[in-house]
Amino acid sequence: MQGTVDGFSYGLVTPVVAYLMACLGGALGLRCTTRSMLVDGRRRIGWLALGSAAIGSGIWTMHFVAMMGFKVLQAPIHYDPLTTFASLAVAIVMVGIGIFMVGSKGAGGAALFTGGTLTGLGIASMHYLGMAGMRLNGTFQYNTATVAASVVIAVVAAIAALWAAGQVRGFLWSVGASLVMGIAVSGMHYTGMAALSVHLHSAAGPDPADGSSSAALLAPLMIGPLVFLLLAGVVVMFDPFMIMGRFHGSPVERRPGIPAQATAHICRHMESRTGQEHREPRSRTPQNR
């Protein structure tokens, strides 16, 4: 028996909130990636790790916020916690590999293509593994062409977002990149859901004892990632460079994908500050007439 699928049981609420969550995770992660390109050593690793976890948590939260609006009218849906959290781990690891490649090699050439491809594949893998964690009295079937289209959307938009993050052109530039990342995740998700059909083993209505709503089942699982995104936001906000563009310390060597004007701007900013500090004491000295 073919099941009746409703992906928008709460109307536009879940798609809009899901998109905003994807943008939040993308904004935090891409700003951390931008910051990593201007430091070295352990600080670079720390920023890249934080960025990977932020993007992974953001796209995972986006997916399950969207799934709150998903239901099969003839059957209750449950979620396997182990598979559900495994999809979170896959997202963080695969996105992390892509982010580390771009952060260490620069947002250009083979590093951008390979890192963006891995990031896009991480988004797609998280989605389909998360879908595999759903339990109901039936099986999922996917249209191969539509699934392939969803993966292409994720990869292309992820490459574009990482390229934008690597330009190091300020806060608004990263916000734009996060909007692209949100489109990548949301577009991939709903394209993948369009490929889905459900074949039920038997016609059985929802069991009042077992058929909790998707929102009630998923909300407790998302508390941890949401708290992490909040803490990551606090870390980003308290870093002066994230908002004010102030760089403390010597800028690192320029790598492919990092524009020369960005590094030059930082150097000029440091030199102007240094020159001002030297001029201020002389300005206080009385001049002899």
Disulfide bonds with the S-S distance in Angstrom:
none
